Amino acid sequence: MINASSGATLLATNISNAGLGNRMRFTLSALSLATSAGRDFCYAWPQTNMFQPPLTDLWQFEHAEITWAEAIEAAKSHPYTAKSEELKTEDSFWHLRSGDPLTLPAGAQTWFERLRGLTPSEAIRERVDASFDELRGAPYVGVSIRAHEQSHARTKEASPVSWYLNRMAEIVAQFPNMKFFISCDVPEVQDQIMAAYPTSVGLTDKGEYNSAEGVIASVVDLYLMASSSYMIVPYWSSFPIMAWELAGRRITMETSRAGQREIDIAEIPLVLDPLHPSHRSGIF
């Protein structure tokens, strides 16, 4: 258990039902806030049926972790706040709980800068490298689809599978040899897309939704999406935003609401190392 009287501390407690994007944006921005304020940092990362793997199964993250039960106990004497603006400098213990990135002081490292600097776990690195071999050396379009029953209703309504199929047909008409990388949370839908577009690549054996295996596969998807030359993605989803930030904002991200972009996909500089998708040939 943490000792709130041992020195200035920031505890970042994740919301139990938050997904990967919300957890990483909050945790990494909290780490930046703690660093900027000169405080010790620790975090709580609840593992439930809604989200099973620990953070350290996804990325190398050598920071102090406490249990969710310990975080709940700490909240009895140090209640949560969701906004960094509500914290008081004179308080030695800051307890934040949110699913959103925090407001940071000027000069603090952003959550997406920290994300780009993280090293994925060995299992993820190996799978990213192996999958990228099917895509290496040519432009491809990343296709992120959220169709699972637990996906946000606004996302599914705005970005139906039919929209992806139509948009992919338009891309193939313009670029006949274009490959696609498919990241989908429903295997049957992914199979449907890949049957319609045989040049598609996608992970198989991804595990159950939000299981340890499923989230690990999602992080593999994240790096492969970020290594694409163009992305068509669901509206109102944090996952493609992570991929876009991981890519250093150097590729276009199109949603059903944002509209088609006039981009020569074949001219986008290629990623050489999928574990560093912000580094592209011809971009320094």
DRENPA-3360 file (N, C-alpha, C; in nm, 2 decimals, always signed):
BEGIN
1 = MINASSGA = +0.08/-0.12/+0.00/+0.00/+0.00/+0.00/+0.09/+0.12/+0.00 ~ +0.05/+0.22/-0.08/+0.12/+0.35/-0.08/+0.11/+0.42/+0.05 ~ +0.21/+0.50/+0.08/+0.21/+0.58/+0.20/+0.20/+0.73/+0.16 ~ +0.08/+0.78/+0.18/+0.05/+0.92/+0.13/+0.14/+1.02/+0.20 ~ +0.19/+0.99/+0.32/+0.27/+1.09/+0.40/+0.42/+1.08/+0.37 ~ +0.46/+0.99/+0.28/+0.60/+0.97/+0.25/+0.66/+1.08/+0.16 ~ +0.58/+1.16/+0.09/+0.63/+1.26/+0.00/+0.52/+1.29/-0.10 ~ +0.55/+1.39/-0.18/+0.45/+1.43/-0.28/+0.43/+1.32/-0.39;
9 = TLLATNIS = +0.31/+1.28/-0.40/+0.27/+1.16/-0.48/+0.15/+1.19/-0.57 ~ +0.15/+1.13/-0.69/+0.03/+1.14/-0.78/-0.01/+0.99/-0.80 ~ -0.13/+0.96/-0.77/-0.18/+0.83/-0.80/-0.29/+0.84/-0.92 ~ -0.27/+0.77/-1.02/-0.36/+0.77/-1.14/-0.44/+0.64/-1.14 ~ -0.56/+0.65/-1.11/-0.65/+0.53/-1.10/-0.74/+0.52/-1.23 ~ -0.72/+0.42/-1.31/-0.80/+0.40/-1.43/-0.94/+0.36/-1.40 ~ -1.03/+0.40/-1.48/-1.17/+0.35/-1.47/-1.18/+0.21/-1.52 ~ -1.25/+0.13/-1.44/-1.25/-0.02/-1.47/-1.30/-0.06/-1.60;
17 = NAGLGNRM = -1.39/+0.01/-1.66/-1.45/-0.03/-1.79/-1.39/+0.05/-1.90 ~ -1.29/+0.13/-1.88/-1.23/+0.21/-1.99/-1.15/+0.11/-2.08 ~ -1.15/+0.15/-2.21/-1.07/+0.07/-2.31/-0.93/+0.11/-2.32 ~ -0.86/+0.05/-2.41/-0.72/+0.07/-2.43/-0.68/+0.22/-2.45 ~ -0.75/+0.29/-2.54/-0.72/+0.42/-2.57/-0.73/+0.52/-2.46 ~ -0.85/+0.50/-2.39/-0.87/+0.59/-2.27/-0.78/+0.57/-2.16 ~ -0.74/+0.44/-2.14/-0.64/+0.41/-2.03/-0.51/+0.47/-2.06 ~ -0.46/+0.45/-2.18/-0.33/+0.50/-2.21/-0.32/+0.65/-2.22;
25 = RFTLSALS = -0.42/+0.72/-2.27/-0.42/+0.86/-2.27/-0.42/+0.92/-2.13 ~ -0.50/+0.86/-2.04/-0.50/+0.91/-1.90/-0.37/+0.88/-1.83 ~ -0.33/+0.75/-1.83/-0.21/+0.71/-1.76/-0.09/+0.79/-1.80 ~ -0.07/+0.80/-1.93/+0.06/+0.87/-1.98/+0.05/+1.02/-1.95 ~ -0.07/+1.08/-1.96/-0.07/+1.22/-1.93/-0.06/+1.24/-1.78 ~ -0.11/+1.15/-1.69/-0.08/+1.16/-1.55/+0.06/+1.15/-1.51 ~ +0.13/+1.06/-1.58/+0.28/+1.04/-1.56/+0.35/+1.18/-1.60 ~ +0.31/+1.24/-1.70/+0.37/+1.37/-1.74/+0.34/+1.47/-1.64;
33 = LATSAGRD = +0.22/+1.47/-1.58/+0.18/+1.57/-1.48/+0.27/+1.55/-1.36 ~ +0.28/+1.43/-1.32/+0.37/+1.39/-1.20/+0.51/+1.44/-1.22 ~ +0.56/+1.41/-1.34/+0.70/+1.45/-1.37/+0.72/+1.60/-1.37 ~ +0.62/+1.67/-1.43/+0.63/+1.81/-1.43/+0.62/+1.88/-1.29 ~ +0.54/+1.81/-1.20/+0.53/+1.87/-1.07/+0.63/+1.81/-0.97 ~ +0.72/+1.73/-1.02/+0.82/+1.67/-0.93/+0.77/+1.57/-0.82 ~ +0.66/+1.50/-0.86/+0.60/+1.41/-0.77/+0.63/+1.26/-0.81 ~ +0.63/+1.18/-0.71/+0.63/+1.03/-0.73/+0.50/+0.99/-0.80;
41 = FCYAWPQT = +0.52/+0.90/-0.89/+0.40/+0.85/-0.97/+0.37/+0.71/-0.94 ~ +0.25/+0.67/-0.93/+0.20/+0.54/-0.92/+0.06/+0.53/-0.99 ~ +0.03/+0.41/-1.03/-0.10/+0.40/-1.11/-0.17/+0.27/-1.07 ~ -0.30/+0.27/-1.08/-0.39/+0.15/-1.06/-0.45/+0.12/-1.20 ~ -0.44/-0.01/-1.23/-0.49/-0.05/-1.37/-0.58/-0.17/-1.34 ~ -0.71/-0.15/-1.32/-0.80/-0.26/-1.28/-0.81/-0.36/-1.39 ~ -0.80/-0.49/-1.36/-0.81/-0.60/-1.45/-0.94/-0.67/-1.42 ~ -1.04/-0.66/-1.51/-1.17/-0.72/-1.50/-1.21/-0.79/-1.63;
49 = NMFQPPLT = -1.33/-0.84/-1.63/-1.38/-0.90/-1.75/-1.39/-0.80/-1.87 ~ -1.40/-0.67/-1.83/-1.41/-0.57/-1.93/-1.27/-0.53/-1.99 ~ -1.16/-0.57/-1.92/-1.03/-0.54/-1.97/-0.93/-0.63/-1.89 ~ -0.88/-0.73/-1.95/-0.80/-0.83/-1.86/-0.65/-0.81/-1.85 ~ -0.58/-0.77/-1.95/-0.43/-0.77/-1.93/-0.38/-0.66/-1.85 ~ -0.27/-0.68/-1.78/-0.20/-0.57/-1.71/-0.13/-0.48/-1.82 ~ -0.10/-0.36/-1.79/-0.03/-0.27/-1.88/+0.11/-0.33/-1.92 ~ +0.18/-0.40/-1.82/+0.31/-0.45/-1.85/+0.31/-0.57/-1.95;
57 = DLWQFEHA = +0.19/-0.62/-1.98/+0.18/-0.72/-2.09/+0.18/-0.66/-2.22 ~ +0.16/-0.53/-2.23/+0.14/-0.46/-2.35/+0.26/-0.38/-2.39 ~ +0.32/-0.30/-2.29/+0.44/-0.22/-2.31/+0.53/-0.24/-2.19 ~ +0.66/-0.21/-2.21/+0.75/-0.20/-2.10/+0.71/-0.07/-2.03 ~ +0.68/-0.08/-1.90/+0.64/+0.03/-1.82/+0.68/+0.01/-1.68 ~ +0.80/+0.07/-1.65/+0.86/+0.04/-1.52/+0.83/+0.15/-1.42 ~ +0.70/+0.16/-1.38/+0.65/+0.25/-1.28/+0.57/+0.18/-1.18 ~ +0.56/+0.24/-1.06/+0.50/+0.17/-0.95/+0.35/+0.15/-0.97;
65 = EITWAEAI = +0.30/+0.03/-0.95/+0.16/-0.01/-0.97/+0.10/-0.05/-0.84 ~ -0.02/-0.01/-0.81/-0.09/-0.06/-0.69/-0.22/-0.13/-0.73 ~ -0.28/-0.21/-0.65/-0.40/-0.28/-0.69/-0.52/-0.18/-0.69 ~ -0.62/-0.23/-0.75/-0.74/-0.15/-0.76/-0.80/-0.14/-0.62 ~ -0.79/-0.24/-0.54/-0.84/-0.24/-0.40/-0.77/-0.13/-0.32 ~ -0.64/-0.13/-0.34/-0.56/-0.02/-0.27/-0.60/+0.12/-0.31 ~ -0.63/+0.13/-0.44/-0.67/+0.26/-0.49/-0.80/+0.31/-0.43 ~ -0.89/+0.21/-0.42/-1.03/+0.24/-0.36/-1.01/+0.28/-0.21;
73 = EAAKSHPY = -0.92/+0.21/-0.14/-0.89/+0.24/+0.00/-0.83/+0.38/+0.01 ~ -0.74/+0.41/-0.08/-0.67/+0.54/-0.08/-0.78/+0.65/-0.10 ~ -0.88/+0.62/-0.18/-0.98/+0.73/-0.21/-1.07/+0.76/-0.09 ~ -1.06/+0.68/+0.02/-1.14/+0.72/+0.14/-1.08/+0.84/+0.21 ~ -0.95/+0.85/+0.20/-0.89/+0.97/+0.27/-0.84/+1.07/+0.16 ~ -0.83/+1.03/+0.04/-0.79/+1.12/-0.07/-0.88/+1.10/-0.19 ~ -1.00/+1.16/-0.19/-1.10/+1.14/-0.29/-1.04/+1.16/-0.43 ~ -1.10/+1.09/-0.53/-1.06/+1.11/-0.67/-1.10/+1.25/-0.72;
81 = TAKSEELK = -1.03/+1.30/-0.81/-1.07/+1.41/-0.90/-1.04/+1.37/-1.04 ~ -1.12/+1.42/-1.13/-1.10/+1.39/-1.28/-1.02/+1.50/-1.35 ~ -1.00/+1.61/-1.29/-0.94/+1.72/-1.36/-0.82/+1.77/-1.29 ~ -0.71/+1.78/-1.36/-0.59/+1.83/-1.30/-0.60/+1.98/-1.25 ~ -0.69/+2.05/-1.31/-0.70/+2.19/-1.27/-0.76/+2.20/-1.13 ~ -0.82/+2.10/-1.07/-0.87/+2.10/-0.94/-0.77/+2.06/-0.83 ~ -0.66/+2.02/-0.87/-0.55/+1.98/-0.78/-0.49/+2.10/-0.71 ~ -0.45/+2.08/-0.58/-0.39/+2.19/-0.50/-0.25/+2.16/-0.48;
89 = TEDSFWHL = -0.16/+2.26/-0.51/-0.02/+2.24/-0.49/+0.02/+2.20/-0.35 ~ -0.05/+2.26/-0.25/-0.02/+2.23/-0.11/-0.05/+2.09/-0.07 ~ -0.13/+2.02/-0.14/-0.17/+1.88/-0.10/-0.06/+1.78/-0.15 ~ -0.01/+1.70/-0.05/+0.10/+1.61/-0.08/+0.06/+1.49/-0.17 ~ -0.07/+1.46/-0.16/-0.12/+1.34/-0.23/-0.23/+1.38/-0.33 ~ -0.20/+1.36/-0.46/-0.30/+1.39/-0.57/-0.35/+1.25/-0.61 ~ -0.49/+1.24/-0.62/-0.55/+1.12/-0.67/-0.64/+1.15/-0.78 ~ -0.60/+1.11/-0.90/-0.68/+1.13/-1.02/-0.75/+1.01/-1.07;
97 = RSGDPLTL = -0.86/+1.02/-1.13/-0.93/+0.91/-1.19/-1.01/+0.96/-1.31 ~ -0.98/+0.91/-1.42/-1.05/+0.95/-1.54/-1.02/+0.86/-1.66 ~ -1.09/+0.88/-1.77/-1.07/+0.81/-1.89/-1.03/+0.90/-2.00 ~ -0.99/+1.02/-1.96/-0.96/+1.12/-2.06/-0.82/+1.17/-2.03 ~ -0.75/+1.23/-2.14/-0.62/+1.29/-2.11/-0.63/+1.41/-2.02 ~ -0.53/+1.44/-1.94/-0.54/+1.55/-1.85/-0.48/+1.68/-1.91 ~ -0.53/+1.79/-1.86/-0.47/+1.92/-1.89/-0.33/+1.93/-1.83 ~ -0.23/+1.96/-1.91/-0.09/+1.96/-1.86/-0.04/+2.10/-1.86;
105 = PAGAQTWF = +0.06/+2.13/-1.78/+0.13/+2.26/-1.78/+0.21/+2.27/-1.91 ~ +0.24/+2.40/-1.94/+0.32/+2.42/-2.06/+0.46/+2.35/-2.05 ~ +0.50/+2.29/-2.16/+0.63/+2.22/-2.16/+0.63/+2.08/-2.12 ~ +0.51/+2.03/-2.06/+0.51/+1.89/-2.02/+0.49/+1.80/-2.14 ~ +0.55/+1.68/-2.14/+0.54/+1.59/-2.25/+0.40/+1.54/-2.26 ~ +0.35/+1.54/-2.38/+0.21/+1.50/-2.41/+0.20/+1.35/-2.40 ~ +0.08/+1.30/-2.38/+0.06/+1.15/-2.38/+0.10/+1.08/-2.50 ~ +0.08/+1.15/-2.62/+0.11/+1.08/-2.74/+0.27/+1.08/-2.77;
113 = ERLRGLTP = +0.34/+1.18/-2.72/+0.48/+1.18/-2.73/+0.54/+1.06/-2.64 ~ +0.48/+1.04/-2.53/+0.52/+0.93/-2.44/+0.48/+0.80/-2.51 ~ +0.37/+0.79/-2.57/+0.33/+0.67/-2.64/+0.43/+0.63/-2.74 ~ +0.47/+0.73/-2.82/+0.57/+0.70/-2.93/+0.70/+0.65/-2.87 ~ +0.73/+0.68/-2.75/+0.86/+0.64/-2.69/+0.85/+0.51/-2.61 ~ +0.73/+0.45/-2.60/+0.72/+0.32/-2.53/+0.77/+0.21/-2.62 ~ +0.82/+0.10/-2.55/+0.86/-0.02/-2.62/+0.76/-0.13/-2.60 ~ +0.70/-0.18/-2.70/+0.60/-0.29/-2.68/+0.66/-0.41/-2.61;
121 = SEAIRERV = +0.58/-0.50/-2.55/+0.63/-0.62/-2.50/+0.69/-0.71/-2.61 ~ +0.77/-0.81/-2.56/+0.83/-0.89/-2.66/+0.73/-0.97/-2.75 ~ +0.63/-1.02/-2.69/+0.53/-1.09/-2.77/+0.46/-1.00/-2.87 ~ +0.44/-0.88/-2.84/+0.38/-0.79/-2.94/+0.48/-0.75/-3.05 ~ +0.60/-0.73/-3.01/+0.71/-0.69/-3.11/+0.72/-0.80/-3.21 ~ +0.72/-0.93/-3.16/+0.74/-1.04/-3.25/+0.62/-1.05/-3.35 ~ +0.50/-1.03/-3.30/+0.39/-1.05/-3.39/+0.37/-0.93/-3.49 ~ +0.41/-0.81/-3.44/+0.41/-0.70/-3.53/+0.51/-0.72/-3.65;
129 = DASFDELR = +0.63/-0.76/-3.61/+0.73/-0.78/-3.72/+0.68/-0.89/-3.82 ~ +0.63/-1.00/-3.76/+0.59/-1.11/-3.85/+0.47/-1.07/-3.94 ~ +0.38/-1.00/-3.89/+0.26/-0.95/-3.97/+0.30/-0.85/-4.08 ~ +0.40/-0.77/-4.04/+0.44/-0.66/-4.13/+0.51/-0.71/-4.25 ~ +0.57/-0.83/-4.24/+0.63/-0.89/-4.36/+0.54/-0.91/-4.47 ~ +0.41/-0.92/-4.45/+0.31/-0.94/-4.55/+0.28/-0.80/-4.62 ~ +0.32/-0.69/-4.56/+0.28/-0.56/-4.60/+0.40/-0.48/-4.64 ~ +0.52/-0.52/-4.60/+0.64/-0.44/-4.62/+0.67/-0.40/-4.76;
137 = GAPYVGVS = +0.72/-0.28/-4.78/+0.78/-0.24/-4.91/+0.68/-0.18/-5.01 ~ +0.55/-0.17/-4.97/+0.45/-0.11/-5.06/+0.35/-0.03/-4.97 ~ +0.28/+0.07/-5.03/+0.18/+0.14/-4.95/+0.06/+0.04/-4.92 ~ -0.01/+0.07/-4.81/-0.13/+0.00/-4.79/-0.22/+0.09/-4.70 ~ -0.35/+0.05/-4.71/-0.45/+0.13/-4.63/-0.49/+0.05/-4.51 ~ -0.48/+0.12/-4.39/-0.53/+0.06/-4.27/-0.68/+0.08/-4.26 ~ -0.75/-0.03/-4.22/-0.90/-0.02/-4.21/-0.94/-0.07/-4.07 ~ -0.99/+0.02/-3.99/-1.03/-0.01/-3.85/-1.18/-0.01/-3.85;
145 = IRAHEQSH = -1.23/-0.12/-3.80/-1.38/-0.14/-3.80/-1.42/-0.18/-3.65 ~ -1.52/-0.11/-3.60/-1.57/-0.14/-3.47/-1.72/-0.19/-3.49 ~ -1.74/-0.32/-3.48/-1.87/-0.37/-3.50/-1.92/-0.46/-3.39 ~ -1.84/-0.47/-3.28/-1.88/-0.56/-3.17/-2.00/-0.49/-3.09 ~ -2.08/-0.58/-3.03/-2.19/-0.53/-2.96/-2.16/-0.44/-2.84 ~ -2.03/-0.45/-2.79/-1.99/-0.36/-2.69/-1.93/-0.23/-2.74 ~ -1.91/-0.22/-2.87/-1.86/-0.09/-2.93/-1.97/+0.02/-2.91 ~ -1.92/+0.14/-2.91/-2.01/+0.25/-2.88/-2.12/+0.26/-2.99;
153 = ARTKEASP = -2.24/+0.28/-2.95/-2.35/+0.28/-3.05/-2.34/+0.39/-3.15 ~ -2.28/+0.51/-3.11/-2.26/+0.62/-3.20/-2.16/+0.58/-3.31 ~ -2.06/+0.50/-3.27/-1.96/+0.46/-3.37/-2.02/+0.36/-3.47 ~ -2.10/+0.26/-3.42/-2.15/+0.17/-3.52/-2.26/+0.23/-3.61 ~ -2.33/+0.33/-3.56/-2.43/+0.39/-3.64/-2.37/+0.48/-3.75 ~ -2.26/+0.55/-3.71/-2.20/+0.64/-3.81/-2.11/+0.57/-3.91 ~ -2.06/+0.45/-3.87/-1.96/+0.38/-3.95/-2.00/+0.23/-3.97 ~ -2.10/+0.21/-4.05/-2.15/+0.07/-4.07/-2.05/+0.00/-4.17;
161 = VSWYLNRM = -2.05/-0.13/-4.17/-1.97/-0.21/-4.25/-1.98/-0.17/-4.40 ~ -2.10/-0.14/-4.44/-2.13/-0.11/-4.58/-2.05/+0.02/-4.62 ~ -2.03/+0.11/-4.53/-1.95/+0.23/-4.56/-1.80/+0.19/-4.60 ~ -1.75/+0.10/-4.52/-1.61/+0.05/-4.54/-1.60/-0.02/-4.68 ~ -1.69/-0.11/-4.71/-1.69/-0.18/-4.83/-1.70/-0.08/-4.95 ~ -1.78/+0.02/-4.94/-1.80/+0.11/-5.05/-1.67/+0.20/-5.07 ~ -1.62/+0.24/-4.95/-1.50/+0.32/-4.96/-1.38/+0.24/-5.01 ~ -1.36/+0.12/-4.97/-1.25/+0.04/-5.02/-1.27/+0.01/-5.17;
169 = AEIVAQFP = -1.39/+0.00/-5.22/-1.41/-0.01/-5.36/-1.36/+0.11/-5.44 ~ -1.39/+0.23/-5.38/-1.34/+0.35/-5.44/-1.19/+0.36/-5.45 ~ -1.13/+0.31/-5.34/-0.98/+0.32/-5.33/-0.92/+0.22/-5.44 ~ -0.98/+0.10/-5.45/-0.93/+0.00/-5.55/-0.95/+0.05/-5.69 ~ -1.05/+0.13/-5.71/-1.08/+0.18/-5.85/-0.97/+0.28/-5.88 ~ -0.92/+0.35/-5.78/-0.81/+0.45/-5.81/-0.67/+0.39/-5.80 ~ -0.66/+0.29/-5.71/-0.53/+0.22/-5.69/-0.55/+0.07/-5.70 ~ -0.55/+0.01/-5.82/-0.59/-0.13/-5.84/-0.51/-0.23/-5.76;
177 = NMKFFISC = -0.38/-0.20/-5.73/-0.30/-0.29/-5.66/-0.29/-0.27/-5.51 ~ -0.37/-0.18/-5.46/-0.36/-0.14/-5.32/-0.39/-0.25/-5.22 ~ -0.31/-0.27/-5.12/-0.34/-0.37/-5.02/-0.41/-0.30/-4.90 ~ -0.48/-0.38/-4.82/-0.55/-0.33/-4.70/-0.50/-0.41/-4.58 ~ -0.49/-0.34/-4.47/-0.47/-0.41/-4.34/-0.60/-0.39/-4.26 ~ -0.67/-0.50/-4.22/-0.80/-0.50/-4.16/-0.78/-0.52/-4.01 ~ -0.83/-0.43/-3.93/-0.84/-0.44/-3.79/-0.98/-0.43/-3.75 ~ -1.04/-0.55/-3.70/-1.18/-0.55/-3.67/-1.20/-0.63/-3.55;
185 = DVPEVQDQ = -1.30/-0.59/-3.47/-1.33/-0.65/-3.34/-1.43/-0.77/-3.35 ~ -1.47/-0.80/-3.47/-1.57/-0.92/-3.49/-1.51/-1.00/-3.60 ~ -1.46/-1.12/-3.57/-1.39/-1.21/-3.67/-1.48/-1.23/-3.79 ~ -1.61/-1.25/-3.78/-1.69/-1.28/-3.89/-1.70/-1.16/-3.99 ~ -1.70/-1.04/-3.93/-1.70/-0.92/-4.02/-1.56/-0.91/-4.09 ~ -1.45/-0.94/-4.01/-1.32/-0.93/-4.07/-1.31/-1.03/-4.19 ~ -1.36/-1.15/-4.17/-1.36/-1.25/-4.27/-1.44/-1.21/-4.40 ~ -1.55/-1.14/-4.37/-1.63/-1.09/-4.48/-1.56/-0.98/-4.56;
193 = IMAAYPTS = -1.49/-0.89/-4.50/-1.41/-0.79/-4.57/-1.30/-0.85/-4.64 ~ -1.23/-0.95/-4.58/-1.11/-1.01/-4.65/-1.15/-1.10/-4.76 ~ -1.27/-1.16/-4.76/-1.32/-1.23/-4.87/-1.35/-1.14/-4.99 ~ -1.40/-1.02/-4.96/-1.44/-0.93/-5.06/-1.31/-0.87/-5.13 ~ -1.21/-0.86/-5.05/-1.08/-0.80/-5.09/-0.97/-0.89/-5.06 ~ -0.94/-0.99/-5.15/-0.84/-1.09/-5.12/-0.70/-1.04/-5.10 ~ -0.67/-0.92/-5.13/-0.53/-0.86/-5.11/-0.52/-0.81/-4.96 ~ -0.63/-0.83/-4.88/-0.63/-0.78/-4.75/-0.54/-0.87/-4.66;
201 = VGLTDKGE = -0.49/-0.81/-4.55/-0.41/-0.88/-4.45/-0.48/-0.85/-4.31 ~ -0.49/-0.95/-4.23/-0.55/-0.92/-4.09/-0.50/-1.03/-4.00 ~ -0.50/-1.00/-3.87/-0.46/-1.10/-3.77/-0.57/-1.20/-3.75 ~ -0.53/-1.32/-3.73/-0.63/-1.43/-3.69/-0.60/-1.47/-3.55 ~ -0.68/-1.55/-3.49/-0.66/-1.60/-3.35/-0.64/-1.49/-3.26 ~ -0.73/-1.39/-3.26/-0.71/-1.27/-3.17/-0.77/-1.28/-3.03 ~ -0.83/-1.40/-3.00/-0.88/-1.41/-2.87/-1.01/-1.35/-2.85 ~ -1.07/-1.37/-2.73/-1.20/-1.31/-2.70/-1.19/-1.16/-2.68;
209 = YNSAEGVI = -1.30/-1.09/-2.71/-1.31/-0.95/-2.70/-1.27/-0.90/-2.55 ~ -1.17/-0.81/-2.54/-1.12/-0.76/-2.41/-1.05/-0.86/-2.33 ~ -1.03/-0.99/-2.38/-0.95/-1.08/-2.30/-0.80/-1.04/-2.32 ~ -0.71/-1.10/-2.24/-0.57/-1.06/-2.25/-0.52/-1.08/-2.39 ~ -0.56/-1.20/-2.45/-0.51/-1.22/-2.59/-0.57/-1.12/-2.69 ~ -0.70/-1.08/-2.66/-0.77/-0.99/-2.75/-0.71/-0.85/-2.75 ~ -0.67/-0.80/-2.63/-0.61/-0.67/-2.61/-0.47/-0.67/-2.67 ~ -0.40/-0.77/-2.65/-0.26/-0.78/-2.70/-0.27/-0.78/-2.86;
217 = ASVVDLYL = -0.37/-0.85/-2.91/-0.38/-0.84/-3.06/-0.42/-0.70/-3.10 ~ -0.50/-0.63/-3.02/-0.53/-0.49/-3.05/-0.41/-0.40/-3.06 ~ -0.31/-0.42/-2.97/-0.19/-0.34/-2.98/-0.11/-0.37/-3.10 ~ -0.11/-0.50/-3.14/-0.05/-0.54/-3.27/-0.11/-0.46/-3.38 ~ -0.25/-0.47/-3.38/-0.33/-0.39/-3.48/-0.29/-0.25/-3.48 ~ -0.27/-0.19/-3.36/-0.24/-0.05/-3.35/-0.11/-0.01/-3.43 ~ -0.01/-0.09/-3.41/+0.12/-0.06/-3.48/+0.11/-0.08/-3.63 ~ +0.03/-0.18/-3.67/+0.02/-0.20/-3.81/-0.07/-0.10/-3.88;
225 = MASSSYMI = -0.17/-0.05/-3.81/-0.25/+0.06/-3.86/-0.17/+0.18/-3.87 ~ -0.09/+0.21/-3.77/+0.00/+0.33/-3.77/+0.10/+0.33/-3.88 ~ +0.14/+0.21/-3.92/+0.24/+0.19/-4.03/+0.18/+0.20/-4.17 ~ +0.05/+0.22/-4.18/-0.01/+0.23/-4.31/+0.02/+0.36/-4.38 ~ -0.03/+0.38/-4.50/-0.01/+0.50/-4.57/-0.14/+0.59/-4.57 ~ -0.25/+0.53/-4.52/-0.37/+0.60/-4.51/-0.47/+0.52/-4.43 ~ -0.55/+0.58/-4.35/-0.64/+0.50/-4.27/-0.79/+0.54/-4.29 ~ -0.88/+0.44/-4.30/-1.02/+0.47/-4.29/-1.07/+0.40/-4.16;
233 = VPYWSSFP = -1.13/+0.48/-4.08/-1.15/+0.45/-3.94/-1.29/+0.48/-3.89 ~ -1.33/+0.42/-3.78/-1.46/+0.45/-3.73/-1.47/+0.59/-3.66 ~ -1.59/+0.64/-3.68/-1.62/+0.77/-3.61/-1.64/+0.75/-3.46 ~ -1.59/+0.84/-3.38/-1.61/+0.84/-3.24/-1.54/+0.72/-3.17 ~ -1.42/+0.70/-3.20/-1.34/+0.59/-3.14/-1.20/+0.64/-3.11 ~ -1.15/+0.60/-2.99/-1.02/+0.65/-2.95/-0.91/+0.57/-3.01 ~ -0.94/+0.44/-3.05/-0.83/+0.35/-3.10/-0.76/+0.41/-3.23 ~ -0.83/+0.46/-3.33/-0.76/+0.51/-3.44/-0.68/+0.64/-3.41;
241 = IMAWELAG = -0.73/+0.71/-3.31/-0.66/+0.83/-3.27/-0.52/+0.79/-3.22 ~ -0.52/+0.68/-3.14/-0.39/+0.63/-3.09/-0.30/+0.60/-3.21 ~ -0.35/+0.53/-3.31/-0.27/+0.49/-3.43/-0.22/+0.62/-3.50 ~ -0.30/+0.72/-3.51/-0.27/+0.84/-3.58/-0.16/+0.91/-3.51 ~ -0.17/+0.92/-3.37/-0.06/+0.98/-3.29/+0.06/+0.90/-3.29 ~ +0.05/+0.77/-3.29/+0.17/+0.68/-3.30/+0.24/+0.70/-3.43 ~ +0.17/+0.73/-3.53/+0.23/+0.76/-3.66/+0.29/+0.90/-3.67 ~ +0.28/+0.98/-3.56/+0.33/+1.11/-3.57/+0.24/+1.21/-3.65;
249 = RRITMETS = +0.12/+1.17/-3.66/+0.02/+1.25/-3.74/+0.06/+1.27/-3.88 ~ +0.14/+1.17/-3.93/+0.20/+1.19/-4.07/+0.12/+1.11/-4.17 ~ +0.00/+1.06/-4.14/-0.09/+1.00/-4.23/-0.23/+1.06/-4.21 ~ -0.31/+1.04/-4.32/-0.44/+1.09/-4.31/-0.53/+0.99/-4.25 ~ -0.63/+1.04/-4.16/-0.72/+0.95/-4.10/-0.86/+1.00/-4.14 ~ -0.93/+0.91/-4.22/-1.06/+0.94/-4.27/-1.17/+0.87/-4.20 ~ -1.27/+0.94/-4.16/-1.39/+0.88/-4.10/-1.51/+0.90/-4.19 ~ -1.62/+0.83/-4.16/-1.74/+0.85/-4.24/-1.80/+0.99/-4.23;
257 = RAGQREID = -1.76/+1.06/-4.13/-1.81/+1.19/-4.11/-1.72/+1.30/-4.16 ~ -1.59/+1.27/-4.17/-1.49/+1.36/-4.21/-1.49/+1.38/-4.36 ~ -1.53/+1.27/-4.43/-1.53/+1.28/-4.58/-1.40/+1.23/-4.65 ~ -1.41/+1.20/-4.77/-1.30/+1.15/-4.85/-1.19/+1.26/-4.86 ~ -1.07/+1.22/-4.86/-0.95/+1.31/-4.87/-0.89/+1.28/-5.01 ~ -0.85/+1.39/-5.07/-0.78/+1.38/-5.20/-0.63/+1.36/-5.18 ~ -0.59/+1.24/-5.15/-0.45/+1.21/-5.12/-0.40/+1.10/-5.22 ~ -0.28/+1.12/-5.26/-0.22/+1.02/-5.35/-0.15/+0.92/-5.25;
265 = IAEIPLVL = -0.22/+0.82/-5.22/-0.18/+0.72/-5.12/-0.04/+0.66/-5.16 ~ -0.03/+0.64/-5.29/+0.09/+0.57/-5.33/+0.22/+0.65/-5.32 ~ +0.20/+0.78/-5.29/+0.32/+0.87/-5.28/+0.36/+0.90/-5.13 ~ +0.28/+0.84/-5.03/+0.31/+0.86/-4.89/+0.44/+0.78/-4.86 ~ +0.54/+0.85/-4.79/+0.66/+0.78/-4.76/+0.63/+0.65/-4.67 ~ +0.71/+0.55/-4.69/+0.68/+0.42/-4.63/+0.75/+0.41/-4.49 ~ +0.69/+0.33/-4.41/+0.75/+0.29/-4.28/+0.85/+0.17/-4.30 ~ +0.96/+0.19/-4.24/+1.06/+0.08/-4.26/+1.06/-0.01/-4.14;
273 = DPLHPSHR = +1.03/+0.04/-4.02/+1.02/-0.04/-3.89/+0.89/-0.02/-3.83 ~ +0.80/-0.12/-3.83/+0.66/-0.10/-3.78/+0.65/-0.07/-3.63 ~ +0.76/-0.09/-3.56/+0.77/-0.06/-3.42/+0.79/+0.09/-3.39 ~ +0.83/+0.16/-3.50/+0.85/+0.31/-3.50/+0.78/+0.37/-3.62 ~ +0.65/+0.37/-3.62/+0.57/+0.41/-3.74/+0.58/+0.56/-3.77 ~ +0.63/+0.64/-3.67/+0.64/+0.78/-3.70/+0.77/+0.81/-3.79 ~ +0.86/+0.71/-3.80/+0.98/+0.73/-3.88/+0.95/+0.67/-4.02 ~ +0.95/+0.75/-4.12/+0.92/+0.71/-4.26/+1.03/+0.75/-4.35;
281 = SGIF = +1.05/+0.67/-4.45/+1.15/+0.71/-4.55/+1.12/+0.84/-4.62 ~ +1.22/+0.93/-4.62/+1.20/+1.06/-4.67/+1.14/+1.16/-4.58 ~ +1.11/+1.12/-4.45/+1.07/+1.21/-4.35/+1.16/+1.20/-4.23 ~ +1.22/+1.32/-4.19/+1.32/+1.32/-4.08/+1.27/+1.42/-3.97;
% end
